[in-house]
Structures are given as structure tokens and as C-alpha cells.
Amino acid sequence: MAINSLSTGWRPGVCTSSTRPTAPYEGQQIYETDTDFLYVWNGSAWRQIPSAATAGTILQVKQTVITVNPSSTNSSPVDITNMNVSITPQSASSKILVTVNMSLGFDTGTDDVNVYLLRGSTAISIGTNGTTMSSAYLRGNIFGDLGTVPVAINFIDSPNTTSATTYKMQWKTRVGRIYLNRRGADSAFSTSSSITVMEISG
């Protein structure tokens, strides 16, 4: 740290992203010359100081890729196996962009399902009619058992927290059985799904 004069102000330690202090102390601040970002050590990890990041900057990305093939006949919303991802925002003012890509399959042409995006136990992207806006109400008779039905969800959330936050998917069947990553009961045909979250500086 150096303070040269009132005109130059306070200067934190400088380094690069690959030469950060190896034994930092809580509250220590650094400026990375290769990223132009300020960081502070919170006692367990370096956290970017939000004011150093231009609004709209992607601060971190987390992703879960799901290759298992769960199925469900539950008529009430239940978690989709492994369809979740956690992120710890660096700032309470950050936005979280959630991107979901799923492949759903049906046994018959009359099966259908509702899917929901949740933050923790709270359903988000809910419309005024009580259904899931960014999710999808799918009918098996669109494709029947000929293949999988793609589901794509993009939602910008404002969790207003710096605590670990989990985003997940749930589903409920209205008729019949629903499958993830496979064409109905046809185990010879399988694919993958993913849920991705990106922290974006506010």
C-alpha cells in the first residue's frame, strides 16, 4: 500500500491474477493490472469489489451438466434429479442469468408435464395466472415417442445476496410419465441437459 500525496490518494497493492498474495489477511485489497479489477480477501476467498467492474461484466460462471435419465409420474412438483447449480454472488447488487437446456421424453402422445425454475425453494418467473412463464407446458402429442422435446429457459434473477444460492428445476406430470434425457422408455436413445448460471455486475 502507498499514499504518495493527497492528490494521488490511496493506492492498494498491485499484482496480476497469477501473482496474488499467497498469505493474504482479512480485509486486504489488491489491484490486478492484467484484469483491471479490485479484489478484497474476506478471510477465505478473494472477492471482486463491484465498483471496479463495469455494469454488465460477467463475474463468474457455474454449470451442471446432467447425463442421468430420471423419470417421474408425480402430480405435484418435485426436484429433477441433479438439475441444479449453486453460485455465491460476489455482490448483492449482481444479477444472475439462469440458462436451462433440457431434453424431455414421453411414453405416449397424451403425456404432458409442467416444469418450474426455482431459486432455493422459491419458484421464479411466475406469471399472473399462476403458471410458469419461462418454463414450458408440453404435450407429448407434439412429438409423441418419436424423440425428445427441447426446453430452453433464460431468466435474469436478482437474488440480492452474497450467500450461496441454488437454482434448480422441478417438474410435475399432468398425465402419464415424463423422462429426462431419453426418448420415453427407449434407453437406447439418450442425450444430456444443463443448467448454467452467470453472475453479472450491477
Solvent accessible surface area in square Angstrom, and as a share of the most:
residue,aa,sasa,rsa
1,M,166,0.74
2,A,38,0.30
3,I,111,0.56
4,N,112,0.57
5,S,51,0.33
6,L,185,0.92
7,S,106,0.68
8,T,89,0.52
9,G,28,0.27
10,W,117,0.41
11,R,125,0.46
12,P,18,0.11
13,G,29,0.27
14,V,70,0.40
15,C,20,0.12
16,T,45,0.26
17,S,51,0.33
18,S,102,0.66
19,T,85,0.49
20,R,74,0.27
21,P,43,0.27
22,T,141,0.82
23,A,92,0.71
24,P,29,0.18
25,Y,145,0.55
26,E,131,0.59
27,G,43,0.41
28,Q,31,0.14
29,Q,64,0.29
30,I,4,0.02
31,Y,68,0.26
32,E,0,0.00
33,T,76,0.44
34,D,84,0.44
35,T,50,0.29
36,D,88,0.45
37,F,43,0.18
38,L,42,0.21
39,Y,25,0.10
40,V,39,0.22
41,W,48,0.17
42,N,67,0.34
43,G,43,0.41
44,S,89,0.57
45,A,30,0.23
46,W,33,0.12
47,R,67,0.24
48,Q,6,0.03
49,I,39,0.20
50,P,51,0.32
51,S,104,0.67
52,A,29,0.22
53,A,10,0.08
54,T,106,0.62
55,A,72,0.56
56,G,50,0.48
57,T,36,0.21
58,I,94,0.48
59,L,25,0.13
60,Q,32,0.14
61,V,79,0.45
62,K,90,0.38
63,Q,108,0.48
64,T,38,0.22
65,V,87,0.50
66,I,2,0.01
67,T,93,0.54
68,V,62,0.36
69,N,53,0.27
70,P,24,0.15
71,S,44,0.28
72,S,7,0.05
73,T,74,0.43
74,N,70,0.36
75,S,90,0.58
76,S,68,0.44
77,P,63,0.39
78,V,49,0.28
79,D,76,0.39
80,I,3,0.02
81,T,69,0.40
82,N,74,0.38
83,M,0,0.00
84,N,61,0.32
85,V,9,0.05
86,S,58,0.37
87,I,3,0.01
88,T,41,0.24
89,P,2,0.01
90,Q,33,0.15
91,S,12,0.08
92,A,46,0.35
93,S,67,0.43
94,S,3,0.02
95,K,83,0.35
96,I,0,0.00
97,L,39,0.20
98,V,0,0.00
99,T,30,0.18
100,V,0,0.00
101,N,73,0.37
102,M,5,0.02
103,S,18,0.11
104,L,0,0.00
105,G,0,0.00
106,F,0,0.00
107,D,50,0.26
108,T,67,0.39
109,G,28,0.27
110,T,85,0.49
111,D,5,0.03
112,D,4,0.02
113,V,0,0.00
114,N,15,0.08
115,V,0,0.00
116,Y,29,0.11
117,L,0,0.00
118,L,10,0.05
119,R,66,0.24
120,G,34,0.33
121,S,107,0.69
122,T,73,0.42
123,A,42,0.33
124,I,13,0.07
125,S,12,0.08
126,I,76,0.39
127,G,11,0.11
128,T,155,0.90
129,N,116,0.60
130,G,55,0.53
131,T,67,0.39
132,T,15,0.09
133,M,136,0.61
134,S,36,0.23
135,S,14,0.09
136,A,27,0.21
137,Y,102,0.39
138,L,18,0.09
139,R,88,0.32
140,G,0,0.00
141,N,92,0.47
142,I,101,0.51
143,F,91,0.38
144,G,12,0.11
145,D,84,0.43
146,L,143,0.71
147,G,14,0.13
148,T,31,0.18
149,V,6,0.04
150,P,100,0.63
151,V,6,0.04
152,A,73,0.57
153,I,2,0.01
154,N,99,0.51
155,F,49,0.20
156,I,107,0.54
157,D,8,0.04
158,S,62,0.40
159,P,19,0.12
160,N,113,0.58
161,T,37,0.21
162,T,76,0.44
163,S,70,0.45
164,A,79,0.61
165,T,13,0.07
166,T,48,0.28
167,Y,0,0.00
168,K,39,0.16
169,M,1,0.00
170,Q,29,0.13
171,W,4,0.01
172,K,50,0.21
173,T,6,0.03
174,R,135,0.49
175,V,74,0.43
176,G,41,0.40
177,R,91,0.33
178,I,1,0.01
179,Y,17,0.07
180,L,0,0.00
181,N,0,0.00
182,R,45,0.16
183,R,71,0.26
184,G,1,0.01
185,A,71,0.55
186,D,47,0.24
187,S,82,0.53
188,A,100,0.77
189,F,76,0.32
190,S,67,0.43
191,T,55,0.32
192,S,52,0.34
193,S,4,0.02
194,S,18,0.12
195,I,0,0.00
196,T,19,0.11
197,V,0,0.00
198,M,40,0.18
199,E,0,0.00
200,I,32,0.16
201,S,5,0.03
202,G,59,0.56
